[in-house]
Amino acid sequence: MRHCVALARQHAVHLGAHPGVPGAFGRGHIEISPDELGRLVRDQVQRLRRFAVEQDCRLHHVKLHGALYHLTD
């Protein structure tokens, strides 16, 4: 993540978080409670945000990955 933040800053592109579920590259069906979903997304976004703050870079957007995205329909 730290390296991706540095690359985004170096090339002046928007930095975005793309949180997903563990395993299977974030794909497939999952059973997850709303509380667990919130915690999973919040933890991943906060982790990236910490690296961004370290490098004076702004987190621009969040887009859910795979199975998480499909839970929002």
C-alpha positions in Angstrom: 0.0 0.0 0.0 2.8 2.4 0.9 4.4 1.9 -2.5 1.0 2.4 -4.3 0.5 5.7 -2.5 4.0 6.8 -3.5 3.2 6.0 -7.1 -0.1 7.8 -7.1 1.6 10.9 -5.6 4.5 10.7 -8.0 2.2 10.4 -11.1 -0.4 12.9 -9.8 -3.3 10.4 -10.0 -6.2 10.1 -7.6 -5.7 7.6 -4.8 -8.6 5.2 -4.2 -9.3 2.4 -1.8 -10.7 -0.8 -3.2 -11.6 -2.9 -0.2 -12.6 -6.5 -0.6 -13.2 -9.8 1.3 -10.2 -12.0 2.3 -9.3 -14.9 0.0 -10.4 -15.7 -3.6 -9.2 -12.2 -4.7 -12.4 -10.7 -3.2 -14.8 -12.7 -5.4 -17.5 -15.2 -4.7 -20.5 -15.3 -2.4 -20.1 -14.3 1.2 -22.3 -14.2 4.3 -21.5 -11.2 6.4 -23.4 -9.1 8.9 -23.9 -5.4 8.4 -21.6 -4.8 11.4 -18.9 -7.1 10.0 -19.2 -5.4 6.6 -18.7 -2.0 8.1 -15.7 -3.1 10.1 -14.1 -4.8 7.1 -14.5 -1.7 4.9 -13.5 0.8 7.6 -10.4 -1.2 8.6 -9.1 -1.4 5.0 -9.8 2.2 4.2 -8.2 3.5 7.4 -5.1 1.4 6.7 -4.7 3.0 3.3 -5.5 6.4 4.7 -2.7 6.1 7.2 -0.2 5.5 4.4 -1.6 8.4 2.5 -1.3 10.8 5.4 2.3 9.7 5.9 3.1 10.8 2.4 0.9 13.9 2.3 -1.5 12.3 -0.2 -5.3 12.6 -0.2 -7.6 9.6 -0.4 -10.0 10.5 -3.2 -12.5 7.7 -3.4 -13.6 4.2 -2.3 -15.0 1.5 -4.6 -15.9 -1.8 -3.2 -14.4 -4.9 -4.8 -16.1 -8.0 -6.1 -18.3 -9.7 -3.5 -18.5 -6.6 -1.4 -19.8 -4.5 -4.3 -22.4 -7.1 -5.1 -23.8 -6.9 -1.5 -24.9 -3.3 -2.1 -27.6 -3.9 -4.8 
